[in-house]
Amino acid sequence: MTTRIVECKLAIRRRTRDTNCMPSCTRGADRASGRVPRVARLMALALRFEELVRSGAVGDYAELARLGQVSRARITQIMNLLHLAPDIQEQILFLPQIQKGRDRIHLESLQRLVAILDWQVQRRGWHEMLASASQ
């Protein structure tokens, strides 16, 4: 058995104390403080899952549940977010970051909106939800 030797040249860039020389992804000042709301992450996940199923990368929602090690009911809850009006979906994706404390909008309250088929009624419910969440 022969041993192969592989040689690689690496370019090492040293960080300086000057924050202007550091990549923007590591600058603390550029990073927005806070965290992305959970419903925004779930909305993005629903969109990604739908893309995976449509492209054929994943067979169906049951397979998604197996791969994600969650119940099929949980996948259904997440995927139901796609039944919201498109403008509500967009607003959910771009909700402001949570600075401290708990999320003000929860999946449970969105599930009530999802059950409404009329997008105009959904929009009214969404605006009411936002108004009560800001108080």
Secondary structure, DSSP 8 states (H G I E B T S, - for coil): ----------------S-GGGS-GGG-TTTS-SSB--HHHHHHHHHHHHHHHHHHTSS--HHHHHHHHTS-HHHHHHHHGGGGS-HHHHHHHHT---B-SS--SS-HHHHHHHHT---HHHHHHHHHHHHHHHT-
